[in-house]
């Protein structure tokens, strides 16, 4: 028996084992024709993955948010799927259900006002028996699915074929798309904002960068022609690092005047002052530059003795346009 109720899994791939366990508990609902489920692992080879996700997300009756630290840290889950899901929920087109898989601070997230599963929003992995947690989730989903099924319009009777041509024509006119469902246009200039539906994912580049950036002493070099999205990708890498508890510093060498590039001392002083400014710290350059040391020694002491002790967390630098200094006629060769 087929079902008109479709359930969409929004989840981080790192939670795939938990998603599979939940799917087992929903299998009886599928056998009974109460609902059908869909997730991105069902995308066939050769299909456009983003198009398939958008299609199923836009037609789902129930959208499960499988909440975990990795879900909240995922730009695609949080900024794309969650945003669209909440839009459909507020319009009444779908029901969004958060399922708390693992402990995480989610109470101030955009879905915090929604009733979460399992009972008391207790994370699934903290239950003594996880099957009991998934049973509670499955029962909650069954109730919602049955309510949605009752609200669906009944099939047309055979007399519908005898409608007047004018009435049939009117029914074929598509409904007007609500204004709030249309993403506002953005000028095609500069960085694409976080959460923008116009940012184009390029798998597996984003996932590889997100995995690499949280490794100690990681170095990621983004090299590409102009206007292909380097700054937009860097912004998302830094946002991911920040979600993982890193302090981030985003500097653009394009903001520095040409005078700073004439000497190594000027360039290093500008770099140190810019880092302090990004961290909302007073520069205090004179305290470290007064000593009769080599310029690179002064810079190293400034970072180790002043900046690092005040950053009580791992941190991540993002440098944009750092090659701007090399075409300068008097560029510091020791930088």
Secondary structure, DSSP 8 states (H G I E B T S, - for coil): ---S-EEEEE--GGGHHHHHHHHHHTHHHHHTTS-EEE-GGG--TTS-HHHHHHHHHHH-SEEEEEESHHHHH-HIIIIIIHHHHHHHHHHTS-EEEEEE-S----TTSTTTTS--BSGGG--GGGSSSHHHHHHHHHHHHHHHHHHHHHHS-----GGGGGS-HHHHHHHTS-----GGGS-----SSS---TT-TT----TTHHHHHHHHHTSTT--------TTSSHHHHHHHHHHHHHHTT-EEEEEEGGGS-GGGGSSHHHHHHHHHHHHHHHTT-----HHHHSSSS-HHHHHHHHIIIIIHHH--S-EEEEEESGGGGTTSTT--TT-
